[in-house]
Amino acid sequence: MPLPTGPAMTGEPPAPGPAPGPAAGRTDDALPALARLIAVMARLRGPDGCPWDRAQTFATIAPYTIEEAHEVADAIARGDMAALKDELGDLLLQVVFHARMAEEQKAFSLREVAEAIVAKLERRHPHVFAGAVARSAGEVRDSWEAIKAAERGPGSVLDGVPPGLPALLRAQKLGARAGRAGFDWPDASGARAKVLEELAELDAAGTDAARREEAGDLLFALVSWLRHLGIDAETALAEAGRKFERRFREIEQHPDFARFSLEEKERLWQAAKAGLKAR
């Protein structure tokens, strides 16, 4: 299962999903638990609370927020619903933690956070809440982007792409934004040719600085090619990393692995590759 690349991860409109079930929209079961979580967070940050929690700031908590988002993505990728429930709880705690610190500074409250996202969802789904018509997911995406652009106001089409995104994901979003402004190859063949061009320039680079620059250009071009092929680069690389880890963990269990030559290790690798595919 691929990593999620929906609104929470990329700011893109959500993909269409199954119709909501009978319990969709119910809040009576969730509200008491949410109220208790808010109260627990307030107690932890209070004068008689936890010294560690009281010492935290937005900056010190931000790395945990990013980590928890990635752990949610990992649970989804593994199809582990029990882990997903736990990790979503950890991520929800991050939202409550940040909102509590903001409330202490009289900047905003958790209620205002919820009101803002509700307003945004209603504003960006006029085909659901305002009588507009969207006949396909593509029309929804175009409408979503047009509304976002109007919200941003004058400026670059690249405004709003967070610098802190993972590099591959950010490259993909930058390329897609530029493409919507008409600066893109018409099809995948042009993007593929650019990959080969950048590969040749990397081969020809004569200094460490030039190689680093050309390596970045090559990666950016490769992300653009994958985007034209409909492949999410971040997801593809994450899946490749997990596949490599599974295979390597298997071959390193061989009792003679440490003393094997590279050729012998390669034979183990190919055997593990065939065995994992067979499963």
N, C-alpha and C positions, 0 to 999 in steps of 0.2 A: 504494500500500500504506500503510495507516494506521500511525501511530506505535504502538509497543507500550504496552499499559496493563495488563500482567500483574503477577505478584508483585514483580518487580524494580522496577517503576515505581510501583505503587500499593499493594502489600501485599494485593491481592485474590487469590483462588484462581486457579490457572491454568485457562485454557479447555481443553476436551478437544481433543486433536490426534490425528494418525494414530498407528497402532500402531507401536511401535519396530521398527526393522529388525534384521537378523541381528547387527549389530555393537553393538547397544544394551547398555550396561552394561560394555563393555570398558574396562579401565584400563591394560592393559599398554603400549599405545602412548603414552598421555598422561603416565604417571607420570615417566619419565626427563626429559621436557621440563619438567614442573612442578618437579622437583627441581633442575634446572639454573637455572630462573628464580629459585627461592628462594635458591640459592647466589649467583647474580649480584647479587641485591638485598642479601644479607648483605655481599658484597664492596664494593658501592657505599657502604653505610653504615658500613663498617669503618674502622679507623684509617688504612689506606692507600688508602681509596676516593676517591669524588668529593666535592670540597668542597661542591658544590651539594646533592647528595643528603643529605650528612651534616647540612646546615644546616636541612633541612626539618622541619616539625612537622605534627601532625594538621591544625591550622588552615590552614597554608600549602598543604597538599596537597588539602584539601577542595574548593577551586574546580576543580582539575584533575579530581577524581573526578566532579563534576557535569558538567563539560564533556565528559568521555569518555562518560558515560552518554547525553548528548544526541547525541553523534556516532554511537554505536551505533544510536540511534533513527533518525537521519537516513539511515544506510546501509540500514536496514530499509525506510524509507519509499521510498527510491530503488530498492529491489530489487537492490542492488549487493552480491553475495555476496563478492567479493574485498575490497571495503572493509569489509564486516561482519567478515570474518576478522581484518583488521588492527585494527579498532576494538575487537573483543572482546579482542584481545591487550592493547591499551592499557588497557582496563577491568580486565582480570585483573591487570595490573601495579599498578593502584591498590589492589586488595585485598591483594596481597602487600606493597606498600609500607606500608600502614597496619598490617598484622599484624606486620611487622618492627619498626616503631617501638613497637608495644605490647609485643612480646617484649623489646625492649631495656629497657622500663620494668617488666618482670616483671608485666605486667597480664594478658596472655593470649597464646596462640600461634596460628599459622595452623592447627595441628592442632585446637585448641579451637574455632576458627571453623568448620571443616569439621564437627566433631562436633556443634556446636550446630545447624547448619542441617539436618544429617541427622536429628537428633532431632526438630526442628520439623516437617520434612516427614512423617516417620512418624507423629507425633502428630496432625497435621492431615489425614492421609489414612487414617482408621481403616477406611474401606471397602476399602482396598488392603492395609493391614498388620495390621489388628486384627479382621477378620471382620465389620465392620459392613456395611450395605447402603446403596448410593446408586444409585438407578435413573436419575438424570438429572443434567445439569450444574447445574440449579437446586438439587437436593438437596445436591450437593457444596458449592455456595456457602453454603447455609444452615448446613450442618455446619461449614464453615470459619469462618464468622462466629461461631457459637456457641462453638467451641473458642477462638477469639481472645478473645472476651468473658470466658470462664472464666479464661484466662491473665492477662488484665488485672486481674481481680478487681473489687472494688467501685469505683465511680467513674462518671464520665460516659461515655455511649456515644461521645462525641467524643474521648475519650482515645486517643492513639496516632496521630492524624492529624498528620503532621509539619508544623510551621510553615514549614519551608523548601521545601515543594512549590511548583511553579509555581501562581500564584494561581487560574487557571481549574481546574486539576486539584484543588487543595485545596477550592475551592468545591463542586465536584462530589462529592467524598468527604464533606464535611461534610453536604451535603444528603442524600446516600444514607444516612449514619449516622443522621441525625435521622429519615429516613423509616422506617428499620427499627424505630425506637422509636415509630412511629405518628404522627409529626409531619410530615405531608406531604399534598399534594393527592392525591385518589383517582385522578385521571387528568390528562392533559396540558392539558385545557381550563382547569383552575384555575391551573396554572402559567403558561399563556399570558395569562390575565386579569391575573395579577400583573405580568407584563412591561409590559402596557399601563398599568397603574396606576403603576408606577415611572417609565415614560416621561413620563406626565403630571406627576408630581411633579418630575421633572428640568426639564421645561419651565417649571414654576412657581417653581423655586428662584430666589431673588433675590440671593444672594451667592456668591462663589467657593467658600467653605467648604461652603455648602449644595449647590451644584452638584456638588462633588466627592463629598459623601456620597451624594447621590441617584444619581450615576453609578455608584458602587459597588453600591448597591442594585439598580440596573437590570442591571448585569452579573451579579450573583448570581442575580437572578430569571431572566435569560436562560439561565444555566447550568442552573438547575433545570428550565426548560422543555425544554431539549435533552436532559437526563437522562431525562425522561418520554418523549421521542420515541426514546430508545435511541441518542442521538448523543453521542459523547465530545467535549466542548467543546474540550479541548486539541488533539485530533487535527484537529477541523474547522478551528480557527483556524490551526494549522500548515499544513494543506493550502491554506487561503485565502492565507496569506502566500507560499507557494511559487508559487501560481498568479499572484498579483499580480507577484511578482518576474520570472517568465518573461515576462509581457506587457509590463511596463515596460522590461525589458532590450531587448525587441524594438523598441518604439517609439522609445526614445531613440537607436537607431542611425540614425534618419532624419537626413540631413545638415542639414535645416532645423529640427530639433526645437527647438533653443534659442530661435529667433525666432518660432515658431508661437504663435498665440493659443490660449487654453484650448479654444475650440471646435474648432480644427484638431487639437489634441492629442487631444481626445475622439474625433474621427473616426479618427485613427490607432489609438487604443485599441480602438474597436469593430471595426476591420479586423483588428487583431491577435487580438482575442477570437474572431472568426469563423474566422480562419486556424488558430489553435491548436486550436479545437474540431474543425475539419475533419481535422486530423491524428490 
